[in-house]
Amino acid sequence: MEALYLKSQKINRKTICQICRISKTTLSLYLKKSQEGGIEKLKELGYKGQESQLNK
């Protein structure tokens, strides 16, 4: 949310990445998701990971 706020304040991408300690790729993903589906889209984790050994 902070990254989106900073972008709305016309802060450049490099500075946003430094302040939020994120990569340019991550910032681009956040911006794309916010344009596609707003806040709700950003709340989605999308992490698939590996199945836990406990589930086997």
C-alpha positions as a Markdown table, in Angstrom:
| # | Residue | x | y | z |
|---|---|---|---|---|
| 1 | Met | 0.0 | 0.0 | 0.0 |
| 2 | Glu | 2.9 | 2.3 | 0.8 |
| 3 | Ala | 4.3 | 1.8 | -2.7 |
| 4 | Leu | 1.0 | 2.7 | -4.3 |
| 5 | Tyr | 0.7 | 5.8 | -2.1 |
| 6 | Leu | 4.1 | 7.0 | -3.0 |
| 7 | Lys | 3.4 | 6.4 | -6.7 |
| 8 | Ser | 0.3 | 8.5 | -6.4 |
| 9 | Gln | 2.4 | 11.3 | -4.9 |
| 10 | Lys | 4.5 | 11.3 | -8.1 |
| 11 | Ile | 7.6 | 9.8 | -6.4 |
| 12 | Asn | 9.9 | 8.1 | -9.0 |
| 13 | Arg | 10.1 | 4.3 | -9.1 |
| 14 | Lys | 13.7 | 4.1 | -8.0 |
| 15 | Thr | 13.0 | 6.1 | -4.9 |
| 16 | Ile | 9.9 | 4.0 | -4.1 |
| 17 | Cys | 11.9 | 0.8 | -4.4 |
| 18 | Gln | 14.5 | 2.2 | -2.0 |
| 19 | Ile | 11.9 | 3.5 | 0.6 |
| 20 | Cys | 9.9 | 0.3 | 0.5 |
| 21 | Arg | 12.9 | -2.0 | 0.1 |
| 22 | Ile | 11.4 | -3.8 | -2.9 |
| 23 | Ser | 12.7 | -4.6 | -6.3 |
| 24 | Lys | 11.6 | -2.9 | -9.5 |
| 25 | Thr | 10.0 | -6.1 | -10.6 |
| 26 | Thr | 7.9 | -6.2 | -7.4 |
| 27 | Leu | 6.8 | -2.6 | -7.8 |
| 28 | Ser | 5.8 | -3.3 | -11.4 |
| 29 | Leu | 3.7 | -6.3 | -10.2 |
| 30 | Tyr | 2.0 | -4.2 | -7.5 |
| 31 | Leu | 1.2 | -1.5 | -10.0 |
| 32 | Lys | -0.1 | -4.0 | -12.5 |
| 33 | Lys | -2.3 | -5.8 | -10.0 |
| 34 | Ser | -3.7 | -2.5 | -8.6 |
| 35 | Gln | -4.7 | -1.5 | -12.2 |
| 36 | Glu | -6.3 | -4.8 | -12.9 |
| 37 | Gly | -8.3 | -5.3 | -9.8 |
| 38 | Gly | -7.7 | -2.6 | -7.2 |
| 39 | Ile | -7.0 | -3.3 | -3.6 |
| 40 | Glu | -8.8 | -6.7 | -3.7 |
| 41 | Lys | -6.4 | -7.9 | -6.4 |
| 42 | Leu | -3.4 | -6.8 | -4.2 |
| 43 | Lys | -4.7 | -8.8 | -1.3 |
| 44 | Glu | -4.4 | -12.1 | -3.2 |
| 45 | Leu | -1.3 | -14.1 | -2.1 |
| 46 | Gly | -0.9 | -16.3 | -5.2 |
| 47 | Tyr | 1.8 | -18.3 | -3.4 |
| 48 | Lys | 1.7 | -21.9 | -4.6 |
| 49 | Gly | 4.8 | -23.3 | -2.9 |
| 50 | Gln | 5.4 | -27.0 | -2.2 |
| 51 | Glu | 2.9 | -29.3 | -0.4 |
| 52 | Ser | 3.8 | -29.8 | 3.2 |
| 53 | Gln | 5.3 | -33.2 | 4.2 |
| 54 | Leu | 2.6 | -33.3 | 6.9 |
| 55 | Asn | -0.1 | -33.4 | 4.2 |
| 56 | Lys | 1.3 | -36.6 | 2.6 |
